[in-house]
Amino acid sequence: MNKEQLMCAIRTPCKTNELLLAPSFKKGEFDSHGVDCPFPFRHDGRWWMTYIGWDGLGYQTGLAVSDDLRTWSKEGVILGRGPKGSTTEFNVAMTSILRDNDLFGTAALIPVDGRFVGTYHAYPDAGYEAGPASIGLCYSKDLRHWEVSEPVLRPDPSCEWEAGGLYKSWLMTHQNTYYLFYNAKTKSSGPWLERTGVAMSQDLVNWTRYVGNPILGVGLQGAFDDRFASDPCVFRHGEAWLMFYFGLSSDGHARESVAFSKDLLHWQKTDEVLVDVGPAGSVDSQYAHKPGMITNDGKLYHFYCAVAGFSNTNIGEIVTNQRRGISLATSY
């Protein structure tokens, strides 16, 4: 399969132009201010999606369910904050669960020793992504109750590209090796850069960063990803590995794209925007980013976080300057 055939299989030009999961805008609810980071999967004959809720203090993780991938019902918090002094005191943002690698496959979860394995990141302070975050694993038998482990990756101050903190991670397994893809930021008093790297493990306990990190860098000045190349979401299609990711440009907008690899370590960008921001007034006029992919009957569903910015406004019980939720683009 050549590059153009791959691109034809993964393009999703048909936008819904609506939020399928939106903030509640109700004080005291975990997703009162924003909804973020979709992770769709198939389980027990239904479609499910984990997502992150922002309540003005920090992140927590929720679950939603659907029978058609269009209409979603919120099931509430499944991974909440930990006790005072813990890694997850203010934030616990689960972003992936070990699942089938095939982009056009079953989307089924893969248990390890009878438990599902998720990956989360947590920021150390209260506030929006405040402080350098770390990445850890969590475990569940029923997807409703999760046991949180201590972080397996913390920012490495000796590595300039990740010294500022770690962000969204993607957990997968291939040929008896676990891969943990993640994006991280530089430590800077001004605008920082975000790039993507990977760590590997044989046992989910001991992790080694790839010596060639970062494996996905930012683009040249003026490119759609000249500031961020972030939020990896990795699948296999045919003989190729695909990394869906978003780029943030110095124009202030975030857009979705994809890179290809033969070995999960060396990646070639396509530089094609798969999901672009919309016009003024649309749900994604500011950002179209943070991919979550799934297929049904050969149709590709590209979920993403859609953000529209505006002046401080009262929406429900919340004063906000943006609307952040989950939208969708499909292949047809």
N, C-alpha and C positions, 0 to 999 in steps of 0.2 A: 504494500500500500504506500503510494507516494504522498508527499506533503499535501498536495491539493485534495487528494481523496480523503486524507485525515481531516483537513479543514472542512470539507463538505459534510463530514459526519458529525462535526461538533459545533457548527454554527447555529446560533439560536436567535434569529432575527425577529421573532414574533413576541413582543412585549405585552404583558397584561395591562401595564400602566395603572396598577393599583397596588395597595398594600394588602397582602394576604394575611399577614400577621402585623398588627399595629400596636403601639404603646397603649396602655389603658388610660393614661392621663388622670389616674386616680391616686391621690396621696395614700401612702402606706403600702401600695402594691409593688411587687418586685420589678415589674416592667412599666412603671408609671411614666418614665421619661423617654425610654427608648427600647427597641428590640433589634437584635444584632446577631450575626454569625450563624446562619442556618446550617444544620447538618441533617439532611434527610436520609432515611433508610427504610427497609422493609422488615416487618416483624409480626408474627402471628396473623398473617393474612391482611395486614393493614399498613398504611403509610404513616410513618412517624417522623418527627423533626425535633431535635433539640435546638434550643436557641438561648441567647443571653438576654437577660433583662437588666436595665439600668434604672436605678431609683433615686439618683442624686447623691448617694453615698458610695455605691460600688456595684459590681456585677454579681448576679446569681444566675443559675441555669434552670430553664424551664423546658417543658415537653408539650408538644402539640400533636394531634392525630388527624388523619384525613382518610376518606375513602376514594377520593378522586384526584388528589394532588392539587386541587384548586381551593376547596373549602376546608379550612383548618379550625379545629377546636382546641383551645388552650386547656391543658391538664394541670397547670400550676407548677410550682417549684419542685424540682427533683434533686437539686444540689444547692443547698443553702450555705450561708456563712458559718464558719467555725467559731469556736470559743475565743474569748479575749486572749491575745498573745499568740494565737495560732497563725500559720501561714495564710489561712483563708478567713481571717477575722473580718476583713473588709470586702474581699472579692473572691469569687470562685467561678471561673468562666470555662465550662467544658466546651471544647470545640470539635472533637471527633471521638468516635468509638470504633474499635477495630472491626472492619467489615470487608466484604467481598471486594477485590481490587478491580474487577472487570467493569468498565464504564457502562457496558450494555448487558451486565449480568443481573444477578438476583437482588443485589443491594442488601443481602442478608448479613447480620452481625456474626462475628466469629468469636465464640467463647474460648477462654483459656482456663483449663482446669475447672470448668463449670461456671465461670463468671465472665461477664462482659467487661472489657477493659476500655476505659475512656482516658482522654488526656485533657488537662485543664491548665490554665495559667492564672496566677494570682498576683495582684499588686499589693505592696506592703502598707499602703496608706489609704485613708479615706479620700474620696474625690475621683474625678474622671481620669482613670489610668494613671494614678499618682504613684510615682516611685518606680524603681526597676523591678519588673515582674519576673517571676520564676515559673517553671513548668513542672508539673507532676502528673502522676497517674491516679486513677480512681477505679473502683471495682464494684460490680453489682450483679446480683442474680436475677433481679426482676425489673431493672431499668427505673425503679422508683426510689430505691434506697441505695446510696453509694457510700463506700468506704474510701476515704481520701488518704493517700500516702503522702509522705514528705516529698518535696521537689526532687526530681532526678536531674534537672538542669537549672543552674543558676547563672546569671550574667557573669561572663568572664572578663574581669577588668583589664586583662592583658590583651584581649582581642578588641581592637578598636571598633569593629563592625557591630559587636553585640554588647559593648560595655554599658550602654544606656538602658538595657533591659530587653527581656524576651516577650514575644507576643504570641499570636495564634499558632497552634501546633496541629499536625496531622500525623496520626499513628497508622502504620500499615505493616504487614509482614509479607516477605517474599523469600523463598528458598531458605527457610529456617533462620532468617534474620529479621529482627524488628527494626523499622526505620521510623525516626521521629523527625519530620520536617518542621521547621519553625522559622518565623521571621523575627528579626531583632533590630534594635536601633542603635545608632551611634550616640555617644555621650557628648552633648553639645549644649551650649547656652542659647543658641539660636536655632534655626530650622535644622532638624536632624535628617539623616538618611536611614531608610530601612531596606534590608536585603534579606535573602533567604538562605538558610543552611540546613544541615542534617546531622543527626547523631544516630548511632547504630548500637544494637544490643542483641545478645543471644538469649537473655533470660528476663528481660523487662526490668531488671534491677541495676545492672552495671551498664553504663552508657559511655560511648566514646564518640566524640565529635569527629567528623570527617576532616582530614588535614587540609583538604582543598576548599573549605568554607571561606566565604559564602559561595554557594553553587549557583545562585541567581542574583546578579547585581542590578544596579539601576542603569537606565539608559542615558544616552548623551543629552546634553542641554537642549530642551525643547521637545524631547520625546514624551510620550504619554506616561512614562514611568521614570522620569528623570529624578524623582525624589524617593519613591517607594517602589519596591518589587516585593509584594507582601502577600500573606495569607495563602500559603500553598495548599492545594487540594489535588491529590495525586491518584491517577487511575491508569489502567492498562487498556489499550484498544489495539487488537491485532498484535503485532510485534513491537509496538511503540508504547512508551510511557508518556503520559500527558500530565503536565502540571498546570492546572488552572490557577491563576493568581490575579491580583489587581495591581495596577500601577497608579501612583499618585504623581501628577504632573505639577510643575511650577506654575501652571495656570490655575491651580486650586481645585482641580477636578480629579476624581478617581474613576478608573475604567477597568473592565475585565479583559484579560488576555490569556494566552496559553503558551507553554514552552514544551519541547519534545526532548526525549532522551532514550537511549538504548540500554543504559545501565543504572539509572536512578541517581547517578552522581555527576554526569556531565550533561548539561542542558543547553539547548539552542532555542532562543526566543523566535517566535513567529513575527512579532511586532504587529500583529493584527488585533484590532480591538473587537472583541466578541460582543460585549455589551457596553454601549456608550451612555453617557449622561443624556438626559432628555432636555427638551426646551424649558424655558421659564414657565413655572406653574405645574410642571410634571412632578411625579413622586420622587424622581431621581435626578432632579435638575442640578444637584451639587455632587453627589457621589452615586456611582453604581459599582459596588465592590463587595468583596468577601464571598467567594463562590461556594455553592453547595449543589452538587450534581446528582441526578438520578434519572433513570429511564423507565418507561413503561410502554410495552408493545412497540419498541423501536423508536419511540419519541423521546427526545432528550429534553429534560427539564432543568434549566439553569436558574436556581434560586440565588438571590443576592440581596445584600443590604442596600436599600434605596434611601437616600437622604435628600431632603429639600430644606434649604435654609431660608429664614425670613427674620424680620425684626421680632424682638421679644413680644410674645403674644400669649394671652391666656387661652389654653385649650383644656377644657374640662377643669380640673382642679390644679393644673400645673401651668406655670409660666415657662415658656421655652422659646428658643430661637431656631429650632429645627424640628422636623418630623422624620424620625428614623424607624424604619420597619423593614419587613421582608417582602420583596417583590419577585417577579418571575418572568423569564424569557424562555421561549420554547423553539424547537426546531421547525415546527409547522403548526 
